[in-house]
């Protein structure tokens, strides 16, 4: 029985929950010690390094880039008795480089904190085939990859989950309404004038009075909520846009099941093409009709003839909202297509993202590395 140390340097509660769940089967077969980021950067670094040196595990899984991650992987290189696995999920260097302004120093710090662990670790935990190809071809990473994507509890997120009818009533969605939405933290990139969910706002503006049964729903909160309200007013869509505000994760299944369709339109950029996102498995498991771009991970696992796979070019595709509006009109006229896409989404979630399956994959991947 091997000793496994899991160090989670990501703070959001839903990510802590993901790490908790994905290692459940590993804990049944091995001695696992878990430690999450707490306090300041120095506090976390001290705690991680102390745990690493004290435990001297057979394998250490380090989740998320950062100062603490850098030092743990460096010590793991100096003391090679432990296989160190780095979960590469942040891509913060490229984000600051390409999506922010006047952040040169922060960009270089992120470059070190992400690039250091990638080169110091013994194996990289990835999410998608594209991510592995990118790291191998663009970054020159030639070490083993462990591929386990984000997952979902398919019993918790499902189309008939308790409370979804009440949510539709709460949001004033009648049976004829086509509710299309996204879930997220709504922040704005000043550099590109992009806010999460902008495609839905613009698509609603493209629709005419005959399509007023389409309602946009943005589930979540963020710094850009005032901007979104002002933009909706400018576009004349305030009466067809619902902003729910923050929703606790335990209520999210009912909110997703209340939606008819969800949009996951990712930019044609490496940081968006490499990850599954935690949203995708939840959207699919809830049985929402998926409308996705034509280049990121989602389009590789969905049947293009059944769901919406739409072209998206560059960082901000000004033509995409028009394509989205056309597809929403199609769904208004063809409710059987909508239902078929929803069934397909649920089937893909059960096949690819069920936590019980991913837990086994994580155990087998770690055991293969240790062997």
C-alpha positions as CSV (number, residue, x, y, z in Angstrom):
1,X,0.0,0.0,0.0
2,X,1.6,3.2,-1.2
3,X,1.6,6.6,0.6
4,X,0.0,9.4,-1.4
5,X,0.1,13.1,-0.5
6,X,-2.4,15.4,-2.2
7,X,-1.6,19.1,-1.9
8,X,-4.4,21.4,-3.3
9,X,-3.2,24.9,-4.1
10,X,-6.6,25.9,-5.5
11,X,-9.0,27.8,-3.2
12,X,-12.5,27.8,-4.7
13,X,-14.8,25.5,-2.7
14,X,-16.0,23.6,-5.8
15,X,-12.4,22.8,-6.7
16,X,-11.7,21.5,-3.2
17,X,-14.8,19.4,-3.6
18,X,-13.5,18.1,-6.9
19,X,-10.2,17.0,-5.4
20,X,-12.0,15.4,-2.5
21,X,-14.2,13.3,-4.8
22,X,-11.6,12.3,-7.4
23,X,-9.3,10.6,-4.8
24,X,-12.0,8.6,-3.0
25,X,-11.1,5.3,-4.6
26,X,-7.4,6.0,-4.2
27,X,-8.1,6.4,-0.4
28,X,-9.7,3.0,-0.3
29,X,-6.5,1.3,-1.6
30,X,-3.7,3.6,-0.3
31,X,-2.7,5.8,2.6
32,X,-3.7,9.3,1.5
33,X,-3.0,12.5,3.3
34,X,-4.9,15.6,2.0
35,X,-3.9,19.2,2.5
36,X,-5.6,22.3,1.1
37,X,-4.3,25.8,0.7
38,X,-5.0,27.9,3.8
39,X,-3.9,31.3,5.0
40,X,-1.2,33.3,3.2
41,X,1.1,32.2,0.4
42,X,3.9,31.8,3.0
43,X,1.6,29.8,5.3
44,X,0.6,27.5,2.5
45,X,4.2,27.0,1.3
46,X,5.4,26.2,4.8
47,X,2.6,23.7,5.4
48,X,3.1,22.0,2.0
49,X,6.8,21.7,2.3
50,X,6.6,20.5,5.9
51,X,4.0,17.8,4.9
52,X,6.2,16.7,2.0
53,X,9.3,16.4,4.1
54,X,7.5,14.7,7.0
55,X,5.5,12.3,5.0
56,X,8.1,11.4,2.3
57,X,5.2,9.8,0.3
58,X,5.6,7.4,-2.6
59,X,3.6,9.9,-4.7
60,X,2.7,13.5,-4.2
61,X,-0.1,15.1,-6.3
62,X,0.2,18.9,-6.5
63,X,-2.9,20.7,-7.7
64,X,-2.6,24.2,-9.1
65,X,0.4,26.4,-9.9
66,X,1.8,28.9,-7.4
67,X,4.6,29.7,-5.0
68,X,3.9,26.7,-2.8
69,X,3.7,24.4,-5.8
70,X,7.0,25.6,-7.2
71,X,8.8,24.8,-3.9
72,X,7.2,21.4,-3.5
73,X,8.1,20.2,-7.0
74,X,11.7,21.6,-6.6
75,X,12.2,19.6,-3.4
76,X,10.7,16.6,-5.1
77,X,13.4,16.9,-7.8
78,X,16.1,17.2,-5.1
79,X,14.7,14.3,-3.1
80,X,13.7,11.8,-5.9
81,X,12.3,9.1,-3.7
82,X,8.8,10.6,-4.4
83,X,7.0,10.7,-7.8
84,X,5.5,14.2,-8.0
85,X,2.5,14.7,-10.2
86,X,1.6,18.3,-11.2
87,X,-2.0,19.0,-12.1
88,X,-1.7,21.5,-14.9
89,X,-5.0,23.4,-15.0
90,X,-4.3,27.1,-14.5
91,X,-2.7,28.5,-17.6
92,X,-2.3,31.7,-15.7
93,X,0.8,32.8,-17.5
94,X,-0.9,32.9,-20.9
95,X,-4.0,34.5,-19.4
96,X,-2.1,37.4,-18.0
97,X,0.0,37.7,-21.2
98,X,-2.9,37.7,-23.7
99,X,-5.9,39.0,-21.7
100,X,-4.7,41.7,-19.3
101,X,-2.9,45.0,-19.7
102,X,0.0,46.5,-17.8
103,X,0.8,43.3,-15.9
104,X,4.4,42.5,-17.1
105,X,5.7,41.6,-13.6
106,X,2.7,39.5,-12.7
107,X,3.0,37.7,-16.1
108,X,6.6,36.8,-15.4
109,X,5.9,35.5,-11.9
110,X,3.1,33.3,-13.3
111,X,5.4,32.1,-16.0
112,X,7.8,30.9,-13.3
113,X,5.1,29.4,-11.1
114,X,3.6,27.5,-13.9
115,X,6.6,26.6,-16.0
116,X,8.8,25.5,-13.0
117,X,6.5,22.7,-11.8
118,X,5.9,21.5,-15.3
119,X,9.6,20.9,-15.8
120,X,10.4,19.7,-12.2
121,X,7.6,17.2,-11.8
122,X,7.8,13.5,-12.7
123,X,4.4,13.4,-14.4
124,X,1.7,15.9,-15.5
125,X,-2.0,15.4,-14.8
126,X,-3.9,16.7,-17.8
127,X,-7.5,17.0,-18.9
128,X,-7.7,16.7,-22.7
129,X,-5.7,15.3,-25.6
130,X,-5.1,18.8,-27.0
131,X,-3.5,19.8,-23.7
132,X,-1.1,16.9,-23.9
133,X,-0.2,17.7,-27.5
134,X,0.3,21.4,-26.7
135,X,2.6,20.7,-23.7
136,X,4.5,18.1,-25.7
137,X,4.9,20.1,-28.9
138,X,4.9,23.8,-27.7
139,X,6.5,23.4,-24.3
140,X,8.7,20.4,-24.9
141,X,7.3,18.4,-22.0
142,X,8.3,14.8,-22.6
143,X,7.3,13.2,-19.3
144,X,4.4,10.8,-18.6
145,X,0.8,12.2,-18.6
146,X,-2.0,11.2,-16.4
147,X,-5.3,12.2,-18.1
148,X,-8.4,12.4,-15.9
149,X,-10.9,15.1,-16.8
150,X,-13.3,17.1,-14.6
151,X,-16.3,15.1,-13.5
152,X,-19.8,15.2,-12.2
153,X,-22.1,13.3,-9.8
154,X,-24.6,12.1,-12.4
155,X,-27.1,11.4,-9.6
156,X,-26.9,14.9,-8.2
157,X,-26.9,16.7,-11.6
158,X,-29.8,15.2,-13.7
159,X,-32.7,16.5,-15.8
160,X,-35.4,15.5,-13.3
161,X,-33.7,16.7,-10.2
162,X,-36.0,17.8,-7.4
163,X,-36.7,21.5,-7.4
164,X,-36.1,22.3,-11.1
165,X,-39.9,23.1,-11.7
166,X,-39.8,25.5,-8.7
167,X,-36.8,27.3,-10.2
168,X,-38.5,27.7,-13.6
169,X,-41.5,29.2,-11.7
170,X,-39.2,31.4,-9.6
171,X,-37.5,32.7,-12.8
172,X,-41.0,33.1,-14.5
173,X,-40.2,30.6,-17.3
174,X,-43.4,29.1,-18.8
175,X,-43.5,25.9,-20.8
176,X,-43.2,27.7,-24.1
177,X,-40.1,29.6,-23.1
178,X,-36.7,28.5,-24.4
179,X,-34.3,29.3,-21.6
180,X,-30.6,29.5,-22.7
181,X,-27.9,30.2,-20.2
182,X,-24.5,29.9,-18.7
183,X,-23.1,29.5,-15.2
184,X,-20.0,31.3,-14.1
185,X,-18.2,34.2,-12.5
186,X,-18.9,37.3,-14.6
187,X,-15.7,39.3,-15.0
188,X,-14.6,41.5,-17.8
189,X,-11.5,41.6,-19.9
190,X,-10.9,45.3,-20.6
191,X,-8.2,44.5,-23.2
192,X,-10.8,42.7,-25.5
193,X,-14.0,44.2,-24.1
194,X,-15.3,40.7,-23.3
195,X,-17.5,39.7,-20.4
196,X,-18.5,36.1,-19.8
197,X,-21.9,35.5,-21.4
198,X,-21.6,38.3,-23.9
199,X,-22.6,36.0,-26.8
200,X,-26.0,35.4,-25.2
201,X,-26.6,39.2,-24.7
202,X,-25.7,39.9,-28.3
203,X,-27.7,36.9,-29.6
204,X,-30.9,38.1,-27.8
205,X,-30.4,41.5,-29.5
206,X,-30.3,39.7,-32.9
207,X,-33.6,38.0,-32.3
208,X,-36.8,39.9,-33.4
209,X,-40.2,40.2,-31.7
210,X,-41.3,36.9,-33.2
211,X,-38.6,35.1,-31.2
212,X,-39.6,36.6,-27.8
213,X,-40.0,33.2,-26.3
214,X,-36.2,33.0,-26.0
215,X,-34.8,34.1,-22.6
216,X,-31.2,34.4,-21.5
217,X,-30.2,33.3,-18.0
218,X,-26.9,34.2,-16.4
219,X,-26.3,32.1,-13.3
220,X,-23.7,33.6,-10.9
221,X,-22.2,36.8,-9.9
222,X,-19.0,38.8,-10.4
223,X,-17.4,42.3,-10.8
224,X,-19.1,42.8,-14.2
225,X,-22.7,42.6,-13.2
226,X,-23.3,46.3,-13.4
227,X,-21.7,46.4,-16.8
228,X,-23.9,43.5,-18.0
229,X,-27.1,45.4,-16.8
230,X,-26.0,48.5,-18.6
231,X,-25.1,46.6,-21.7
232,X,-28.5,44.8,-21.6
233,X,-30.2,48.2,-21.4
234,X,-28.3,49.5,-24.4
235,X,-29.2,46.4,-26.4
236,X,-32.9,46.6,-25.4
237,X,-33.0,43.1,-24.0
238,X,-33.4,43.8,-20.2
239,X,-36.9,42.2,-20.3
240,X,-35.5,39.0,-21.8
241,X,-32.4,38.6,-19.6
242,X,-32.4,37.0,-16.1
243,X,-29.5,37.6,-13.7
244,X,-29.9,35.1,-10.8
245,X,-27.0,36.4,-8.7
246,X,-24.8,33.9,-6.7
247,X,-26.2,30.4,-6.5
248,X,-24.9,27.9,-3.9
249,X,-23.4,24.9,-5.6
250,X,-25.9,22.5,-3.9
251,X,-28.7,24.4,-5.6
252,X,-27.0,24.5,-9.0
253,X,-28.4,21.2,-10.2
254,X,-31.9,22.5,-10.0
255,X,-31.0,25.8,-11.8
256,X,-29.3,23.9,-14.6
257,X,-32.1,21.4,-15.0
258,X,-34.5,24.4,-15.3
259,X,-32.6,25.6,-18.4
260,X,-33.3,24.2,-21.9
261,X,-29.9,25.0,-23.4
262,X,-26.5,26.1,-22.3
263,X,-23.7,27.8,-24.3
264,X,-20.1,26.9,-23.9
265,X,-18.5,29.0,-26.6
266,X,-14.7,29.1,-26.0
267,X,-12.2,31.4,-27.6
268,X,-9.8,30.0,-30.2
269,X,-6.9,30.2,-27.8
270,X,-4.8,27.6,-26.1
271,X,-6.0,28.3,-22.5
272,X,-9.6,27.7,-23.6
273,X,-8.9,24.7,-25.8
274,X,-6.8,22.8,-23.2
275,X,-9.3,22.3,-20.4
276,X,-12.7,20.6,-20.1
277,X,-13.9,23.2,-17.6
278,X,-16.0,22.0,-14.6
279,X,-19.1,23.5,-16.3
280,X,-19.2,21.1,-19.3
281,X,-19.8,17.8,-17.3
282,X,-22.5,19.6,-15.2
283,X,-24.2,21.1,-18.2
284,X,-24.4,17.7,-19.9
285,X,-25.4,15.7,-16.8
286,X,-28.3,18.2,-16.2
287,X,-29.6,17.3,-19.7
288,X,-29.3,20.8,-21.2
289,X,-29.0,21.1,-24.9
290,X,-25.3,22.0,-25.5
291,X,-24.3,24.8,-27.9
292,X,-20.5,24.8,-28.2
293,X,-17.7,26.1,-30.4
294,X,-16.1,24.1,-33.2
295,X,-12.5,23.9,-31.9
296,X,-12.4,23.2,-28.1
297,X,-12.8,19.9,-26.3
298,X,-16.6,19.7,-26.2
299,X,-16.9,19.4,-29.9
300,X,-14.7,16.3,-29.9
301,X,-17.1,14.3,-27.7
302,X,-20.5,15.5,-29.0
303,X,-22.4,14.4,-32.1
304,X,-22.4,17.4,-34.4
305,X,-25.6,16.2,-36.1
306,X,-27.6,16.2,-32.8
307,X,-26.3,19.3,-30.9
308,X,-25.2,22.8,-31.8
309,X,-21.6,23.0,-32.9
310,X,-21.0,26.6,-34.2
311,X,-17.9,28.2,-35.7
312,X,-16.0,30.6,-33.4
313,X,-13.0,32.4,-34.7
314,X,-10.3,34.2,-32.7
315,X,-10.6,35.8,-29.3
316,X,-13.9,37.7,-29.9
317,X,-15.9,36.5,-32.9
318,X,-18.3,39.3,-33.7
319,X,-20.3,37.0,-36.0
320,X,-20.9,34.3,-33.4
321,X,-23.9,35.9,-31.7
322,X,-25.7,35.9,-35.1
323,X,-25.0,32.2,-35.5
324,X,-26.2,31.6,-32.0
325,X,-29.4,33.5,-32.7
326,X,-30.1,31.4,-35.8
327,X,-29.6,28.2,-33.9
328,X,-32.0,29.4,-31.1
329,X,-34.6,30.0,-33.8
330,X,-34.0,26.5,-35.0
331,X,-34.6,25.1,-31.6
332,X,-37.8,27.2,-31.2
333,X,-39.2,25.6,-34.4
334,X,-37.9,22.1,-33.7
335,X,-38.5,21.1,-30.1
336,X,-37.8,17.4,-31.0
337,X,-34.3,18.4,-31.9
338,X,-34.0,20.1,-28.6
339,X,-35.1,17.0,-26.7
340,X,-32.8,14.8,-28.8
341,X,-29.8,17.0,-28.0
342,X,-30.7,17.0,-24.3
343,X,-30.8,13.2,-24.3
344,X,-27.5,13.0,-26.1
345,X,-25.9,15.4,-23.6
346,X,-27.0,13.2,-20.6
347,X,-25.7,10.1,-22.3
348,X,-22.3,11.6,-22.9
349,X,-22.1,12.8,-19.2
350,X,-22.8,9.3,-18.0
351,X,-20.3,7.7,-20.3
352,X,-17.4,10.1,-19.9
353,X,-17.7,12.2,-16.8
354,X,-19.3,10.0,-14.1
355,X,-17.2,10.5,-10.9
356,X,-17.3,6.7,-10.1
357,X,-15.6,6.0,-13.4
358,X,-13.1,8.8,-13.0
359,X,-12.2,7.7,-9.5
360,X,-11.2,4.3,-10.8
361,X,-9.2,5.9,-13.6
362,X,-7.3,8.1,-11.1
363,X,-6.4,5.1,-9.0
364,X,-5.2,3.1,-12.0
365,X,-3.2,6.0,-13.4
366,X,-1.4,6.6,-10.1
367,X,-0.7,2.9,-9.6
368,X,0.7,2.6,-13.1
369,X,3.0,5.5,-12.4
370,X,4.2,4.0,-9.1
371,X,4.8,0.6,-10.7
